Amino acid sequence: MKLWWINKKLTARYFHTLKPGEDQTQSNTAQLKFVNYYELGCVITNMLKLCIVALDEHAPKFQETEKNETINVGLILETVLQLFPMDELEFLSELSQLLAAEL
């Protein structure tokens, strides 16, 4: 009984990255925050450019208007950081300590 209560308390405290889906498919949703639609577009564009370059360095060049633009790796990494489940990892550390104490 005690372990169930601890698990429920820690789960409510730490599990924030994934939210249960509203449909019946048992899928989850991760939320990303953007300042505006332009920032969202920049993130998507930079991810696509990075993938194109990663797949084929000799791929067709980007449009002339974008020739001087570089891939904003920092923006991509900031987006990835939003997805990194730090709360859940902290939970696993605490759970590990609790289980070690129970043994």
Summary of the structure (lengths in Angstrom):
residues: 103
radius of gyration: 20.4
end to end distance: 15.9
largest distance: 65.4
contacts: 195
relative contact order: 0.17
helix: 61%
strand: 6%
